[in-house]
């Protein structure tokens, strides 16, 4: 019974952690794109 309760919690935690890493990477990519645009504007 306890395994049935813990499995969804562990899966949700893994998905949340992976989502945070993905959003952080996307933010860095957007930041680099903005820097390139600023360089071209100068």
Residue, then its C-alpha position, 0 to 999 in steps of 0.5 A: x500500500x505504501x508503494x502505491x502512495x509513494x510512486x505518484x509523489x516520486x514521479x511528480x517530483x521528477x517531472x517538476x525537477x526536469x521542468x525547472x531545468x528546462x525552463x532555466x535552459x530556455x531562459x538562458x537561450x532567450x537571454x543570449x538571443x537578446x544579447x545578439x540583438x543588442x549587439x546588432x543594434x549598436 
